[in-house]
Amino acid sequence: MPNPAERGYRRIATEEAWTTPEIMQRYQQMLERGDHGDPGFASLWGFFATSQTPRARDLYERVQDLEARRLADMDATGIDMQLLMLTAPGVQMFDPDTACALAASTNDQLAETVRRHPSRFAGLAAVAPQAPQAAAAELERAVTRLGLKGVVINSHVNGEYLDDEKFWDIFAAAEALDVPVYIHPNTPSPQMIEPFLSRCLDAAIYGFAAETGLHVLRLIVAGVFDRFPRLKMVLGHLGEGLPYWLYRVDFMHGGIVRANRSPGVKPLQRAPSEYLRENFHYTTSGMCWEPAITYVQQLMGHDRVMYAMDYPYQFVKEEVDAMDALPLTPAQKHAFFQGNAERVFKL
């Protein structure tokens, strides 16, 4: 397998999941008590926590490993560095005090792992959005003292969305620190999940994208990026479907504003598509598909699209080879695998 110097770029995978045994144990306890209030959480983690199928056992073990097995998997597939983030739903399921304590603890553990393997790992901070001021303070600590590279928010927070201004201390902190907010999928909120569950459409097959795309549109329409014009966000899975809706979203949003149809929709300083082009970056996690990648690169710009594997949920060596074969110039390929990630996350 060619080394980075021979191929001309390092492969940096920018949406790679992990969690701690403590958090997994707490998830299991919540499932056993049945007091979580989230059908999507029960559907997804109830399966992975209890199923004895090879797929479930393999994922359950890999997602908790930050050392030998993960590094061996990276070596086997030619991944030079992973950007680690606490997997959904992170600490967002817990009461505020517990969530804040767990966020700090996981950030300390992640930072220690990065210190041991600085050429192989970087990380995004976990925070507890249900305690917004504490979350902003933890983000500042994680970036300035621990060396983490931004923050991951696992979409809705017990059914609430970050377009509510009570959460905006987090955005103010991220903008001031000049670090990105990665909006990572979660299963659809309790308000929207019912039609997804009976056909098992609630998770990666479709529910993740539907829920996260909705969340991002709520942020845009609420005026988050007019309030925080330098705020940077990252979306996985090639934008959770939103790049394919740009024309229609712009057209329909303009009509809603002109008709004064809803008090929840006010005029924006720019068209919705402009925020998606200028405030967002996109990773290819779970979307190893040349036509879609090429489309998003052409639409959003080659400087906005970064490689991701989505380990361990989609751990497929052949997909790495397929990404190497994308019809890109050497400069574009370097940006895709390495340069964009280094710039966005300050690696």
C-alpha positions as semicolon CSV with decimal commas, in nm:
position;residue;x (nm);y (nm);z (nm)
1;M;0,000;0,000;0,000
2;P;0,157;0,336;-0,101
3;N;0,258;0,566;0,182
4;P;0,140;0,929;0,196
5;A;0,453;1,061;0,026
6;E;0,410;0,817;-0,263
7;R;0,041;0,888;-0,312
8;G;0,076;1,263;-0,259
9;Y;-0,164;1,306;0,032
10;R;-0,252;1,178;0,376
11;R;-0,594;1,018;0,414
12;I;-0,768;1,205;0,696
13;A;-1,108;1,056;0,783
14;T;-1,324;1,332;0,929
15;E;-1,631;1,165;1,085
16;E;-1,514;0,871;1,290
17;A;-1,716;0,756;1,590
18;W;-1,618;0,650;1,938
19;T;-1,769;0,625;2,284
20;T;-1,668;0,515;2,632
21;P;-1,764;0,203;2,825
22;E;-1,916;0,427;3,092
23;I;-2,153;0,593;2,847
24;M;-2,246;0,257;2,694
25;Q;-2,326;0,125;3,041
26;R;-2,544;0,427;3,109
27;Y;-2,727;0,373;2,781
28;Q;-2,795;0,014;2,882
29;Q;-2,925;0,126;3,221
30;M;-3,160;0,376;3,056
31;L;-3,286;0,108;2,821
32;E;-3,346;-0,133;3,109
33;R;-3,533;0,132;3,311
34;G;-3,729;0,249;3,006
35;D;-3,719;0,612;3,121
36;H;-3,537;0,766;2,822
37;G;-3,847;0,897;2,643
38;D;-3,692;0,852;2,297
39;P;-3,824;0,575;2,066
40;G;-3,536;0,627;1,824
41;F;-3,279;0,573;2,096
42;A;-3,458;0,255;2,203
43;S;-3,478;0,128;1,846
44;L;-3,114;0,184;1,758
45;W;-2,919;0,135;2,080
46;G;-3,159;-0,129;2,208
47;F;-3,050;-0,335;1,909
48;F;-2,676;-0,273;1,935
49;A;-2,670;-0,318;2,313
50;T;-2,853;-0,650;2,318
51;S;-2,827;-0,820;1,978
52;Q;-2,587;-1,111;1,946
53;T;-2,557;-1,079;1,568
54;P;-2,202;-1,045;1,436
55;R;-2,277;-0,697;1,301
56;A;-2,402;-0,569;1,636
57;R;-2,124;-0,729;1,842
58;D;-1,856;-0,606;1,604
59;L;-1,979;-0,247;1,610
60;Y;-2,034;-0,251;1,986
61;E;-1,671;-0,350;2,042
62;R;-1,509;-0,134;1,776
63;V;-1,682;0,191;1,872
64;Q;-1,538;0,168;2,225
65;D;-1,179;0,102;2,116
66;L;-0,935;0,392;2,089
67;E;-0,612;0,199;2,071
68;A;-0,489;-0,128;1,923
69;R;-0,790;-0,246;1,723
70;R;-0,876;0,096;1,582
71;L;-0,517;0,167;1,483
72;A;-0,489;-0,177;1,322
73;D;-0,808;-0,111;1,124
74;M;-0,670;0,224;1,011
75;D;-0,344;0,064;0,901
76;A;-0,528;-0,210;0,715
77;T;-0,729;0,041;0,513
78;G;-0,465;0,310;0,469
79;I;-0,626;0,573;0,693
80;D;-0,353;0,799;0,824
81;M;-0,561;1,001;1,072
82;Q;-0,909;0,992;1,220
83;L;-1,103;1,291;1,348
84;L;-1,285;1,138;1,645
85;M;-1,624;1,243;1,774
86;L;-1,847;1,104;2,046
87;T;-2,112;0,897;1,874
88;A;-2,482;0,985;1,880
89;P;-2,665;1,058;2,097
90;G;-2,352;1,144;2,296
91;V;-2,435;1,294;2,634
92;Q;-2,754;1,454;2,506
93;M;-2,976;1,184;2,658
94;F;-2,886;1,265;3,019
95;D;-2,993;1,521;3,276
96;P;-2,786;1,844;3,254
97;D;-2,557;1,778;3,550
98;T;-2,477;1,423;3,442
99;A;-2,432;1,532;3,082
100;C;-2,189;1,810;3,173
101;A;-1,979;1,577;3,386
102;L;-1,970;1,309;3,117
103;A;-1,881;1,562;2,846
104;A;-1,581;1,685;3,047
105;S;-1,470;1,331;3,126
106;T;-1,492;1,211;2,765
107;N;-1,308;1,519;2,642
108;D;-1,028;1,450;2,889
109;Q;-1,007;1,089;2,771
110;L;-1,010;1,192;2,406
111;A;-0,740;1,454;2,458
112;E;-0,519;1,198;2,632
113;T;-0,559;0,958;2,340
114;V;-0,464;1,235;2,097
115;R;-0,156;1,313;2,307
116;R;-0,048;0,951;2,283
117;H;-0,107;0,935;1,906
118;P;-0,079;1,291;1,773
119;S;-0,015;1,185;1,414
120;R;-0,310;0,943;1,407
121;F;-0,593;1,113;1,596
122;A;-0,754;1,452;1,642
123;G;-1,087;1,512;1,811
124;L;-1,399;1,719;1,847
125;A;-1,532;1,809;2,189
126;A;-1,854;1,675;2,334
127;V;-2,076;1,922;2,518
128;A;-2,415;1,915;2,690
129;P;-2,640;2,147;2,486
130;Q;-2,914;2,102;2,749
131;A;-2,695;2,330;2,966
132;P;-2,596;2,591;2,703
133;Q;-2,377;2,819;2,913
134;A;-2,191;2,524;3,060
135;A;-2,158;2,380;2,709
136;A;-2,000;2,701;2,585
137;A;-1,755;2,698;2,877
138;E;-1,667;2,333;2,815
139;L;-1,609;2,404;2,447
140;E;-1,367;2,683;2,538
141;R;-1,184;2,452;2,782
142;A;-1,168;2,170;2,530
143;V;-1,024;2,392;2,257
144;T;-0,789;2,617;2,455
145;R;-0,667;2,370;2,717
146;L;-0,714;2,025;2,566
147;G;-0,638;2,103;2,202
148;L;-0,961;1,967;2,057
149;K;-1,062;2,101;1,717
150;G;-1,428;2,197;1,744
151;V;-1,749;2,052;1,878
152;V;-1,993;1,782;1,776
153;I;-2,366;1,823;1,839
154;N;-2,569;1,509;1,780
155;S;-2,864;1,696;1,629
156;H;-3,177;1,735;1,842
157;V;-3,152;1,759;2,219
158;N;-3,434;1,549;2,363
159;G;-3,659;1,676;2,085
160;E;-3,540;2,037;2,094
161;Y;-3,349;2,206;1,813
162;L;-3,065;2,454;1,829
163;D;-3,259;2,722;1,641
164;D;-3,403;2,812;1,983
165;E;-3,201;3,113;2,098
166;K;-3,150;2,962;2,441
167;F;-2,882;2,742;2,279
168;W;-2,696;3,020;2,100
169;D;-2,424;3,064;2,362
170;I;-2,273;2,754;2,201
171;F;-2,263;2,921;1,860
172;A;-2,119;3,240;2,008
173;A;-1,838;3,038;2,167
174;A;-1,762;2,844;1,848
175;E;-1,751;3,164;1,643
176;A;-1,527;3,339;1,896
177;L;-1,291;3,040;1,908
178;D;-1,302;3,006;1,527
179;V;-1,376;2,634;1,543
180;P;-1,643;2,437;1,355
181;V;-1,966;2,289;1,486
182;Y;-2,025;1,941;1,341
183;I;-2,399;1,870;1,326
184;H;-2,402;1,492;1,342
185;P;-2,715;1,284;1,284
186;N;-2,941;1,142;1,548
187;T;-3,251;0,929;1,509
188;P;-3,558;1,143;1,441
189;S;-3,696;1,325;1,741
190;P;-3,992;1,175;1,929
191;Q;-4,221;1,423;1,750
192;M;-4,134;1,296;1,400
193;I;-4,019;0,935;1,432
194;E;-4,341;0,730;1,425
195;P;-4,369;0,678;1,045
196;F;-4,003;0,575;1,029
197;L;-4,008;0,301;1,292
198;S;-4,234;0,033;1,148
199;R;-4,017;-0,003;0,836
200;C;-3,683;0,046;1,019
201;L;-3,618;0,372;0,835
202;D;-3,527;0,565;1,149
203;A;-3,148;0,543;1,135
204;A;-2,881;0,561;0,865
205;I;-3,098;0,436;0,580
206;Y;-3,302;0,762;0,579
207;G;-3,409;0,890;0,920
208;F;-3,069;1,036;1,006
209;A;-3,062;1,249;0,693
210;A;-3,425;1,360;0,721
211;E;-3,381;1,465;1,083
212;T;-3,046;1,638;1,043
213;G;-3,142;1,815;0,721
214;L;-3,451;1,947;0,897
215;H;-3,237;2,069;1,186
216;V;-3,001;2,259;0,958
217;L;-3,284;2,426;0,768
218;R;-3,433;2,535;1,099
219;L;-3,098;2,694;1,191
220;I;-3,079;2,881;0,862
221;V;-3,438;3,003;0,861
222;A;-3,408;3,113;1,224
223;G;-3,129;3,353;1,127
224;V;-2,843;3,180;1,309
225;F;-2,593;3,276;1,039
226;D;-2,708;3,637;1,025
227;R;-2,640;3,657;1,399
228;F;-2,313;3,460;1,368
229;P;-2,184;3,528;1,016
230;R;-1,841;3,371;1,079
231;L;-1,983;3,051;1,229
232;K;-1,854;2,738;1,056
233;M;-2,052;2,416;1,046
234;V;-1,980;2,072;0,905
235;L;-2,234;1,820;0,777
236;G;-2,163;1,456;0,703
237;H;-2,313;1,226;0,443
238;L;-2,263;1,488;0,171
239;G;-2,493;1,736;0,340
240;E;-2,780;1,511;0,452
241;G;-2,956;1,561;0,116
242;L;-2,963;1,940;0,131
243;P;-2,734;2,012;-0,167
244;Y;-2,993;1,851;-0,394
245;W;-3,266;2,086;-0,267
246;L;-3,091;2,422;-0,299
247;Y;-3,300;2,562;-0,583
248;R;-3,633;2,460;-0,435
249;V;-3,546;2,575;-0,082
250;D;-3,447;2,919;-0,212
251;F;-3,756;2,948;-0,427
252;M;-4,002;2,837;-0,162
253;H;-3,840;3,029;0,124
254;G;-3,864;3,349;-0,080
255;G;-4,232;3,286;-0,140
256;I;-4,303;3,220;0,226
257;V;-4,129;3,543;0,326
258;R;-4,306;3,752;0,062
259;A;-4,643;3,611;0,165
260;N;-4,568;3,670;0,534
261;R;-4,703;3,320;0,580
262;S;-4,550;3,237;0,919
263;P;-4,414;3,431;1,217
264;G;-4,140;3,169;1,237
265;V;-3,995;3,272;0,901
266;K;-3,839;3,616;0,872
267;P;-3,639;3,775;0,589
268;L;-3,274;3,671;0,580
269;Q;-2,975;3,870;0,465
270;R;-2,896;3,604;0,203
271;A;-3,068;3,318;0,027
272;P;-3,064;2,988;0,221
273;S;-2,835;2,832;-0,041
274;E;-2,572;3,100;0,022
275;Y;-2,539;2,999;0,386
276;L;-2,506;2,635;0,281
277;R;-2,230;2,735;0,038
278;E;-2,044;2,978;0,263
279;N;-2,091;2,865;0,625
280;F;-2,085;2,488;0,575
281;H;-1,835;2,220;0,482
282;Y;-1,928;1,864;0,388
283;T;-1,783;1,520;0,447
284;T;-1,842;1,203;0,248
285;S;-1,914;0,978;0,548
286;G;-2,113;0,676;0,438
287;M;-2,153;0,814;0,082
288;C;-1,892;0,636;-0,124
289;W;-2,063;0,718;-0,452
290;E;-1,882;0,907;-0,724
291;P;-2,184;1,080;-0,886
292;A;-2,299;1,229;-0,555
293;I;-1,950;1,334;-0,448
294;T;-1,881;1,495;-0,784
295;Y;-2,213;1,680;-0,771
296;V;-2,149;1,827;-0,426
297;Q;-1,792;1,921;-0,519
298;Q;-1,916;2,102;-0,829
299;L;-2,204;2,271;-0,650
300;M;-2,036;2,367;-0,323
301;G;-1,674;2,382;-0,434
302;H;-1,379;2,146;-0,408
303;D;-1,261;2,340;-0,104
304;R;-1,580;2,246;0,085
305;V;-1,581;1,865;0,059
306;M;-1,370;1,635;0,278
307;Y;-1,318;1,262;0,296
308;A;-1,471;1,059;0,580
309;M;-1,517;0,686;0,628
310;D;-1,784;0,677;0,904
311;Y;-1,593;0,419;1,107
312;P;-1,697;0,182;1,254
313;Y;-2,049;0,200;1,114
314;Q;-1,932;0,176;0,753
315;F;-1,591;0,012;0,766
316;V;-1,526;-0,106;0,409
317;K;-1,174;-0,114;0,264
318;E;-1,302;-0,119;-0,094
319;E;-1,458;0,222;-0,038
320;V;-1,116;0,371;0,038
321;D;-0,988;0,236;-0,294
322;A;-1,292;0,382;-0,470
323;M;-1,224;0,726;-0,320
324;D;-0,862;0,706;-0,441
325;A;-0,998;0,647;-0,791
326;L;-1,216;0,960;-0,801
327;P;-1,153;1,160;-1,121
328;L;-0,974;1,449;-0,950
329;T;-0,659;1,643;-1,029
330;P;-0,366;1,591;-0,790
331;A;-0,441;1,926;-0,624
332;Q;-0,811;1,842;-0,587
333;K;-0,731;1,499;-0,446
334;H;-0,490;1,649;-0,192
335;A;-0,759;1,895;-0,084
336;F;-1,022;1,621;-0,062
337;F;-0,819;1,383;0,152
338;Q;-0,595;1,619;0,346
339;G;-0,584;1,991;0,279
340;N;-0,947;2,082;0,347
341;A;-0,949;1,892;0,676
342;E;-0,625;2,055;0,787
343;R;-0,766;2,398;0,712
344;V;-1,116;2,355;0,855
345;F;-1,011;2,174;1,172
346;K;-0,667;2,339;1,206
347;L;-0,490;2,005;1,218
